[in-house]
Amino acid sequence: MTGHIKVLEFTVTAEHDGFSVHRFLHLQLDYLSAEAWKRKIWKGMVEVSGEKITQSRNLATGEQVRVSLPDKTEPEVDTAYGIVLKEDSFIIIDKSGNLPVHPSGVYFDNTLTHLYRKQHGEILLPVHRIDRETSGLLVLARSKAADRELKKSFENRLAGREYEAVVQGLFPQALSASGFICEDTSSQWRGRKSIFAEDKAHLKGCAEATSHFVRLHTFEREGIWYSRLFVSLRQGRKNQIRATLSHLGFPILGDMLYAKDETLYRKYTTRELSEQESRETLRIHGMALHSSFLAFPHPFESRLVTARSQMPPLRWR
């Protein structure tokens, strides 16, 4: 193995006694599947208690697991975040746009959970996720028990989430959109979602989704009209707001993945997107989607927790 190597070390706790190495690593670093970790083990990239292993085995409490990975240069991110509320069992953070929540894809060090661990020495567990490009509020658990209870509230729709978004054009005064969020097989980009009117609940990866939009106000800039929207979700699916607004013909301002011109994302990833084209098509730096409100039952007390965040000003190109 050549080049710079990043070494990660983990101690097996009693909670994970008897777990296989690949399952244990998936729980620690879930940006790779358990099967992908099996392949890393087979390639000799994992050591247990100082011995290199080439196949998975069960772990015992106190053993040390050491992983050696190629240390690739990660894309720059906006590392700004603020602590809105910190309690014994959870924390609410207000993050910037362009900051991934957890390790995934090309991001590991440049993620909110890694930055927090490095700065505060604590591992946080994301209860729900918002996209890298989305700014605003999210709740992270400070223990496994809190994570379980909080996830139940979100999964059982006992938690409320609200967003604000800006789109180009004059959006209707109010609109609700329902359908099934599925993988967009017509797209060249893996992970891009689309929304379908017909029932696709039987297909793998498809889930029912309902989004509600209310136009807060409109404004004009350089002869172009924009609409600022209030958004609430009945469910919380991956990319639900972005995919739905794109389907309605009003992609979120600055959203390259769901823009009407799909070549924008390719040009961005290959660094072919010129500043002039960015100005003419994206118009802003970042993406105009903000997680503005959270409400959920406290995991261990009989009270409701709420938090609000103001959408940051648009940064025009």
GUBAKOL-397323 format. One record per residue: residue in one letter; x, y, z of N, C-alpha, C in turn. Coordinates in steps of 0.2 Angstrom, whole numbers, padded with zeros to 4 digits, always signed. Atoms other than C-alpha are relative to their C-alpha. Layout:
! GUBAKOL-397323
AXYZXYZXYZ/...
//
This chain:
! GUBAKOL-397323
M+0004-0006+0000+0000+0000+0000+0004+0006+0000/T-0004-0006+0001+0008+0017-0005-0004+0006+0002/G+0004-0007-0002+0004+0035-0001-0001+0001+0008/H+0001-0001-0007-0001+0042+0015-0005-0004+0003/I+0004+0005-0004-0010+0031+0028-0003+0004+0006/K+0003-0002-0006-0023+0036+0040-0002-0006+0005/V+0001+0006-0005-0024+0025+0056-0005+0002+0005/L+0006-0001-0005-0040+0023+0066+0000-0005+0005/E-0001+0005-0005-0040+0014+0083-0007+0000+0004/F+0006+0001-0004-0055+0007+0093+0001-0005+0005/T+0000+0005-0005-0057-0002+0109-0007-0003+0001/V+0006+0003+0000-0070-0015+0110-0003+0000+0007/T+0003+0000-0007-0082-0012+0125-0005-0006+0001/A+0005+0005-0002-0094-0024+0134-0006+0000-0005/E+0006-0001+0004-0108-0018+0123+0001-0004-0007/H-0002+0003+0007-0099-0025+0107+0003-0007+0001/D-0003+0006-0001-0092-0041+0115-0004-0006-0004/G+0002+0006+0004-0094-0056+0103-0002+0002-0007/F+0001-0002+0007-0097-0045+0088+0005-0002-0005/S-0005+0001+0005-0089-0049+0072+0004+0006-0002/V-0004-0006+0002-0075-0037+0066-0003+0004-0005/H+0003-0004+0005-0084-0032+0051-0006+0004+0002/R+0006-0003-0003-0100-0028+0060+0002+0005+0005/F-0002-0005-0005-0091-0019+0074+0003+0006-0004/L-0003-0006+0004-0082-0008+0061-0006+0004-0004/H+0005-0004+0003-0098-0004+0052-0004+0004+0005/L+0004-0004-0005-0106+0002+0068+0005+0006+0002/Q-0004-0005-0001-0091+0013+0071+0001+0005-0006/L-0001-0004+0006-0089+0019+0053-0005-0002-0005/D+0006+0003+0004-0106+0017+0045+0000+0003-0007/Y-0001-0002+0007-0100+0026+0029+0002-0006-0005/L-0001+0006+0004-0095+0008+0023-0004-0005+0003/S+0004+0006-0003-0106-0007+0024+0004-0005+0003/A-0004+0005-0004-0102-0022+0034+0004-0005-0006/E-0004+0004+0006-0098-0031+0017+0006+0003-0002/A-0006-0004+0002-0086-0017+0012+0005-0001+0005/W-0006+0001-0005-0077-0019+0029+0003-0007-0001/K-0002+0007+0001-0076-0038+0025+0006+0000-0005/R-0005-0001+0006-0066-0033+0009+0006+0003+0003/K-0006-0004-0003-0055-0021+0019+0004-0005+0004/I-0003+0005-0004-0051-0035+0031+0004-0005-0004/W-0003+0005+0005-0047-0047+0017+0006+0003-0003/K-0006-0004+0003-0035-0034+0010+0006+0001+0005/G-0006-0001-0005-0025-0034+0027+0000+0007+0003/M-0001-0007-0003-0030-0017+0032-0003+0001+0007/V+0003+0000-0007-0037-0022+0049+0005-0004+0005/E-0004+0004-0005-0027-0027+0065-0005-0001+0006/V+0003+0001-0007-0034-0034+0081+0005-0002+0005/S-0005+0001-0006-0024-0033+0097+0007-0001-0003/G-0007+0000+0003-0008-0030+0086+0001-0005-0005/E-0001+0005+0005-0011-0044+0074-0004+0001-0006/K+0004-0001+0006-0016-0042+0056-0004-0006-0002/I+0005+0006+0001-0031-0052+0051-0002+0001-0008/T+0002+0000+0007-0037-0057+0033-0007-0003+0000/Q+0007+0002+0000-0054-0063+0038-0003+0002+0007/S+0003-0003-0006-0067-0057+0051-0001-0006+0005/R+0000+0005-0006-0068-0065+0068-0004+0004+0005/N+0004-0003-0006-0078-0062+0084+0005+0004+0005/L-0004-0004-0005-0071-0049+0096-0002-0001+0007/A+0001+0001-0007-0069-0049+0115+0001+0007+0003/T+0000-0007-0004-0071-0034+0127+0008+0001+0002/G-0007-0003-0001-0055-0024+0128+0005-0001-0005/E-0005+0000+0005-0047-0029+0112+0000+0006-0004/Q-0001-0006+0004-0040-0016+0101-0001-0001-0008/V+0000+0001+0007-0045-0014+0083+0003+0006-0004/R-0004-0005+0004-0034-0004+0071-0001-0001-0007/V+0001+0000+0007-0038+0001+0054+0004+0005-0004/S-0005-0004+0004-0026+0008+0041-0004+0001-0007/L+0003-0001+0007-0034+0017+0026+0004+0006-0003/P-0003-0005+0004-0028+0028+0012-0002+0007+0002/D+0002-0007-0002-0027+0046+0018-0001+0005-0006/K+0002-0004+0006-0036+0055+0004-0001+0007+0002/T+0002-0007-0001-0037+0074+0003-0008+0001-0001/E+0007-0001+0000-0055+0078+0007-0002+0007-0002/P+0002-0007+0002-0065+0093-0001+0000+0004+0006/E+0001-0005-0005-0065+0109+0009-0007+0000+0002/V+0007-0001-0002-0081+0112+0020+0000+0006+0004/D+0001-0005-0005-0088+0125+0031-0001-0003+0007/T+0000+0004-0006-0084+0119+0048-0004+0004+0006/A+0004-0004-0005-0095+0132+0057-0006-0003+0003/Y+0007+0002-0003-0108+0126+0069+0000+0003+0007/G+0002-0003-0006-0116+0132+0085-0004-0005+0004/I+0004+0004-0004-0123+0123+0100-0006+0004+0003/V+0006-0004-0002-0141+0128+0103-0002-0002+0007/L+0002+0003-0006-0145+0116+0117+0004-0006+0002/K-0004+0006-0002-0135+0104+0127-0003-0003+0007/E+0003+0003-0006-0143+0092+0139+0004-0007+0002/D-0004+0006-0002-0136+0076+0148-0001-0005-0005/S+0001+0005+0004-0144+0065+0135+0000+0001-0008/F-0001-0002+0007-0143+0075+0119+0002+0007-0001/I-0002-0007+0002-0137+0090+0110-0003+0002-0007/I+0003-0002+0006-0145+0101+0097+0005+0005-0003/I-0005-0004+0004-0133+0109+0084-0003+0004-0006/D+0001-0004+0006-0135+0123+0071+0006+0000-0004/K-0006+0000+0004-0123+0119+0057-0001+0004-0006/S+0000-0004+0006-0118+0128+0042-0002-0004-0006/G+0000+0004+0006-0121+0123+0024+0007-0003-0002/N-0006+0003+0002-0108+0112+0016+0004-0002+0006/L-0003+0004-0006-0104+0102+0032-0004-0006+0000/P+0004+0007-0001-0108+0083+0031-0001-0001+0008/V+0001+0001-0007-0115+0077+0047+0004-0006+0003/H-0004+0006-0002-0106+0060+0048+0004-0003-0006/P-0004+0002+0005-0093+0051+0038-0004-0004-0005/S+0004+0003+0005-0099+0046+0021+0004+0002-0007/G-0003-0002+0007-0091+0045+0003+0007+0002+0001/V-0007-0003+0000-0075+0056+0002+0001+0004+0007/Y+0000-0004-0006-0079+0064+0019+0001-0004+0006/F-0001+0003-0007-0072+0058+0036+0002+0005+0005/D-0002-0005-0005-0062+0071+0045-0004+0006+0000/N+0004-0006+0001-0072+0085+0038-0008-0001+0000/T+0007+0001-0002-0088+0080+0046-0002+0003+0007/L+0002-0003-0006-0098+0087+0060+0001-0004+0006/T-0001+0004-0005-0097+0072+0071+0007-0001+0002/H-0007+0001-0001-0078+0070+0069+0003+0006+0003/L-0003-0007-0003-0075+0089+0072-0002+0000+0007/Y+0002-0001-0007-0085+0088+0088+0004-0005+0004/R-0004+0004-0004-0076+0073+0094+0007+0002+0001/K-0007-0003+0000-0059+0081+0090+0000+0006+0005/Q+0000-0006-0004-0064+0097+0099-0003-0001+0007/H+0003+0001-0007-0074+0090+0114+0001-0007+0003/G-0001+0007-0002-0069+0072+0115-0006-0004+0002/E+0006+0004-0001-0086+0065+0114-0003-0002-0007/I+0004+0002+0006-0095+0054+0101-0007+0001+0000/L+0008-0001+0000-0112+0060+0096-0003-0004-0005/L+0004+0005+0005-0125+0049+0087-0005+0004-0003/P+0005-0004+0003-0135+0058+0074-0007-0004+0000/V+0007+0002-0001-0154+0055+0078-0003+0000-0007/H+0003-0001+0006-0159+0061+0061+0005+0003-0004/R-0005-0002+0004-0149+0067+0046-0003+0006-0004/I+0001-0005+0005-0149+0083+0035+0006+0000-0005/D-0005+0001+0005-0139+0084+0019+0006+0005+0002/R-0006-0004+0000-0122+0091+0018-0001+0008-0001/E+0001-0006+0002-0128+0106+0009-0005+0004+0004/T+0006-0003-0004-0143+0110+0021+0003+0002+0006/S-0003-0003-0006-0139+0122+0035-0006-0001+0005/G+0005+0000-0005-0148+0122+0052+0000-0005+0005/L+0000+0004-0006-0154+0112+0066+0000-0008-0001/L+0001+0008+0000-0152+0093+0070+0002-0002+0007/V-0001+0003-0007-0152+0083+0086+0005-0006+0000/L-0005+0006-0001-0138+0071+0091+0000-0003+0007/A+0001+0003-0006-0139+0059+0105+0007-0001+0003/R-0007+0001-0004-0125+0057+0119+0001-0006+0003/S+0000+0007-0002-0129+0039+0123-0004-0004-0004/K+0004+0005+0004-0135+0023+0115-0008+0000+0002/A+0007+0000-0002-0151+0024+0126-0004+0006-0002/A+0003-0006+0003-0155+0042+0121-0001-0001-0007/D+0001+0000+0007-0152+0038+0103-0006-0005-0002/R+0006+0005+0001-0165+0023+0104-0006+0004+0001/E+0006-0004-0001-0178+0034+0112-0002+0005-0004/L+0001-0006+0005-0176+0049+0101-0002-0003-0007/K+0002+0003+0007-0176+0038+0085-0007-0002+0000/K+0007+0002+0000-0192+0031+0091-0005+0006-0001/S+0004-0006+0001-0200+0048+0092+0000+0003-0007/F+0000-0002+0006-0194+0053+0075-0004-0005-0005/E+0003+0005+0004-0199+0036+0067-0008+0000+0001/N+0008+0000-0001-0217+0037+0075-0003+0006-0001/R+0002-0007+0002-0219+0055+0069-0003+0004+0006/L+0001-0004-0006-0219+0062+0087+0004+0006+0000/A-0004-0006+0000-0206+0074+0082-0002+0005-0006/G+0002-0005+0006-0209+0090+0071+0006+0003-0003/R-0006-0003+0004-0197+0097+0058-0003+0005-0005/E+0002-0005+0005-0199+0113+0048+0006+0003-0003/Y-0006-0002+0004-0188+0120+0035-0002+0007-0004/E+0001-0005+0005-0186+0136+0024+0004-0001-0006/A-0004+0001+0007-0181+0136+0006-0001+0006-0004/V+0001-0006+0005-0179+0149-0008+0001-0004-0007/V+0000+0003+0007-0183+0144-0026-0001+0006-0005/Q+0000-0005+0005-0182+0154-0042-0007+0000-0003/G+0006+0000+0003-0199+0159-0049-0006+0002+0005/L+0006-0001-0004-0217+0163-0042-0003-0006+0002/F+0003+0006-0002-0222+0148-0032-0007+0001+0002/P+0007-0001-0002-0240+0145-0028-0001+0002+0007/Q+0001-0002-0006-0247+0152-0012+0001-0005+0005/A+0000+0006-0004-0249+0135-0004-0001-0006-0004/L+0000+0006+0005-0246+0118-0011+0002-0006+0005/S-0003+0006-0003-0245+0100-0004+0001-0005-0006/A-0002+0005+0005-0237+0086-0014+0001-0007+0004/S-0001+0007-0002-0238+0067-0011+0002-0005-0005/G-0002+0005+0005-0230+0052-0019+0005-0004+0003/F-0005+0005-0002-0217+0039-0018+0007+0002-0002/I-0007-0001+0001-0198+0044-0016+0003-0006-0002/C-0003+0006+0003-0188+0032-0026+0007+0002-0003/E-0007-0002+0003-0170+0031-0033-0002+0002-0007/D+0001-0003+0007-0170+0041-0050+0004-0004-0004/T-0004+0004+0005-0165+0027-0062+0002+0003-0006/S-0001-0003+0006-0165+0039-0076+0006+0005+0000/S-0006-0005-0001-0151+0050-0068+0007-0004+0000/Q-0006+0003+0001-0133+0047-0071+0003+0000+0008/W-0003-0001-0007-0130+0051-0052-0003-0005+0005/R+0003+0005-0005-0132+0037-0039-0002+0004+0006/G+0003-0004-0006-0142+0043-0024-0005+0005-0002/R+0005-0006+0002-0152+0056-0034-0007-0004+0001/K+0007+0002-0001-0171+0054-0029-0005+0003-0005/S+0006-0002+0004-0187+0056-0039-0006-0001+0004/I+0006+0001-0003-0205+0057-0034-0005-0002-0005/F+0005+0002+0005-0219+0047-0042-0007+0000+0003/A+0007+0000-0002-0238+0048-0041-0002-0007+0001/E+0003+0007-0001-0241+0030-0043+0003-0004+0006/D-0002+0004-0005-0240+0017-0029+0006-0004-0001/K-0006+0004+0001-0222+0011-0028+0003-0003+0006/A-0002+0003-0007-0222+0004-0010+0003-0007-0001/H-0002+0007+0001-0218-0013-0017+0008+0000-0002/L-0007-0001+0002-0201-0007-0024+0005+0001+0005/K-0005-0001-0005-0185-0008-0014+0002+0007+0000/G-0002-0007-0001-0180+0009-0008-0005+0005-0001/C+0005-0005+0001-0196+0017-0012-0004+0001+0007/A+0004-0001-0006-0206+0026+0002-0005+0006-0001/E+0006-0005+0000-0222+0036+0004+0003+0007+0003/A-0002-0006-0002-0219+0055+0006-0005+0005-0001/T+0005-0005+0001-0230+0070+0009+0004+0007+0002/S-0003-0006-0002-0223+0088+0009-0005+0006-0001/H+0004-0005+0000-0232+0104+0013+0004+0007-0001/F-0004-0006+0001-0226+0121+0006-0005+0006+0000/V+0003-0007+0000-0232+0139+0010+0005+0005-0002/R-0005-0006+0002-0225+0154+0001+0000+0005+0005/L-0001-0005-0005-0219+0166+0014+0000+0007-0003/H+0000-0006+0004-0215+0180+0002+0004-0001-0006/T-0004+0000+0006-0207+0184-0015+0004+0007+0000/F-0005-0006+0001-0193+0196-0020+0003+0000-0006/E-0003+0000+0006-0185+0202-0035+0007+0002+0000/R-0007-0002+0000-0166+0203-0039+0002+0000-0007/E-0002-0001+0007-0159+0209-0056-0005-0003-0005/G+0005+0002+0005-0175+0206-0065-0003-0007+0001/I+0002+0006-0001-0178+0189-0058-0004-0001+0007/W+0005+0001-0006-0192+0184-0045+0002-0007+0003/Y-0001+0006-0004-0189+0172-0031-0005-0001+0005/S+0005+0001-0005-0200+0164-0018+0003-0003+0006/R-0002+0003-0006-0196+0160+0000-0006-0004+0003/L+0005+0005-0001-0205+0145+0006+0001-0003+0008/F+0000+0004-0006-0210+0137+0023-0002-0007-0002/V+0001+0007+0002-0209+0118+0022-0001-0004+0006/S+0001+0005-0005-0216+0104+0033-0001-0006-0003/L+0000+0006+0003-0215+0086+0031-0004-0005+0004/R+0004+0005-0004-0227+0072+0036+0005-0006+0001/Q-0006+0004-0001-0212+0060+0034+0006+0003-0001/G-0006-0003+0001-0194+0063+0033+0005-0004-0004/R-0004+0005+0004-0186+0054+0018+0006+0004-0003/K-0006-0003+0002-0169+0057+0011-0001+0004-0006/N+0001-0005+0006-0169+0072-0001-0007+0001-0002/Q+0008-0001+0002-0188+0073+0000-0001+0007-0002/I+0002-0007+0002-0189+0092-0001+0004+0002-0006/R-0004-0002+0006-0175+0094-0014-0004-0004-0006/A+0003+0004+0005-0183+0080-0025-0007+0002-0002/T+0007-0002+0001-0201+0086-0023+0000+0007-0003/L+0000-0006+0003-0197+0104-0027+0003+0000-0007/S-0002+0001+0007-0187+0099-0042-0005-0003-0005/H+0006+0003+0004-0202+0088-0048-0005+0005-0002/L+0005-0005+0001-0213+0103-0046+0002+0006-0005/G-0003-0005+0004-0202+0113-0057+0003+0006+0003/F-0003-0005-0004-0195+0124-0043+0006-0003+0004/P-0005+0002-0003-0178+0117-0039+0003+0005+0005/I-0002-0005-0005-0170+0125-0023+0006+0003-0003/L-0006-0004+0003-0158+0139-0027+0006-0003+0003/G-0007+0003-0002-0140+0133-0027+0000-0007+0000/D+0000+0007+0000-0145+0115-0028+0003-0003-0007/M-0003+0003+0006-0133+0107-0041-0003-0007-0002/L+0002+0007+0001-0139+0089-0039-0007+0000-0003/Y+0006+0000+0003-0157+0093-0043-0002+0006-0004/A+0001-0005+0005-0155+0107-0055-0004-0002-0006/K+0003+0002+0006-0165+0107-0071+0005-0002-0005/D-0005+0002+0004-0149+0105-0080+0005-0004+0004/E-0004+0005-0003-0141+0089-0074+0008+0000-0001/T-0007+0000+0002-0124+0093-0082+0004+0005+0005/L-0003-0004-0005-0121+0106-0068+0004-0004+0005/Y-0003+0004-0005-0117+0093-0055+0006-0003-0003/R-0006+0003+0003-0105+0084-0067+0006+0005-0001/K-0005-0006+0001-0096+0101-0071+0003+0002+0007/Y-0002-0002-0007-0095+0105-0052+0005-0006+0002/T-0005+0005-0002-0087+0088-0048+0006-0001-0004/T-0006+0000+0004-0075+0089-0062+0004+0007-0001/R-0003-0007-0001-0071+0107-0058+0000+0004-0007/E+0001-0004+0007-0077+0113-0076-0005+0005+0001/L+0005-0005-0001-0090+0124-0069+0003+0007+0001/S-0003-0007+0000-0085+0142-0073-0003+0005+0005/E+0003-0005-0005-0088+0157-0061-0006+0003-0003/Q+0006-0003+0003-0099+0165-0074-0006-0005-0001/E+0006+0005+0001-0110+0149-0077-0003-0001+0007/S+0003+0001-0007-0111+0147-0058-0004+0006+0002/R+0004-0006-0001-0117+0165-0057-0007+0000-0004/E+0006+0000+0004-0130+0162-0071-0005-0005+0002/T+0005+0005-0001-0137+0146-0065-0001-0002+0007/L+0001+0002-0007-0134+0143-0047-0002+0007+0004/R+0002-0007-0003-0134+0162-0042+0003+0001+0007/I-0002-0001-0007-0129+0159-0024+0006-0005+0001/H-0004+0005-0002-0115+0151-0015-0004-0005+0005/G+0003+0005-0004-0121+0135-0006-0007-0001-0002/M+0006+0002+0002-0139+0129-0006-0005+0003+0005/A+0005-0004-0004-0155+0139+0000-0005-0005+0004/L+0004+0005-0004-0162+0125+0012+0002+0000+0007/H-0002-0001-0007-0162+0128+0031-0005-0004+0004/S+0004+0003-0005-0168+0117+0045-0002+0005+0005/S+0001-0006-0004-0177+0130+0055-0003-0001+0007/F+0004+0001-0007-0187+0122+0069+0000-0008+0001/L+0001+0006-0003-0187+0106+0079-0004-0001+0006/A+0004+0001-0006-0199+0099+0092+0000-0008+0001/F+0000+0007-0001-0198+0082+0100-0001-0001+0007/P+0000+0002-0008-0202+0073+0117+0007-0001+0002/H-0006+0001-0004-0188+0073+0129+0000-0008+0001/P-0001+0007-0001-0181+0055+0129-0002-0003+0006/F+0000+0004-0007-0182+0052+0148-0005+0005+0004/E+0004-0004-0004-0193+0066+0154-0007+0002-0003/S+0007-0002+0003-0212+0072+0151+0000+0007-0001/R+0000-0007+0002-0208+0088+0142+0002+0000-0007/L-0001-0001+0007-0207+0094+0124+0006+0005+0000/V-0006-0004+0001-0190+0101+0118-0001+0003-0007/T+0001-0003+0006-0191+0114+0105+0007+0004-0002/A-0006-0004+0002-0177+0124+0095-0002+0003-0006/R+0001-0003+0006-0178+0137+0082+0007+0003-0003/S-0006-0003+0003-0165+0144+0070-0002+0004-0006/Q+0002-0005+0005-0165+0159+0058+0004-0002-0007/M-0004+0002+0006-0160+0155+0040+0005+0005-0002/P-0005-0005+0001-0144+0163+0036-0001+0004-0007/P+0001-0004+0007-0143+0177+0022+0003-0003-0006/L-0003+0003+0007-0141+0171+0004+0007+0004-0002/R-0007-0003+0002-0123+0174-0002+0000+0000-0008/W+0000-0001+0008-0125+0180-0020+0006+0000-0003/R-0006+0001+0003-0112+0176-0032+0001+0007-0004/
//
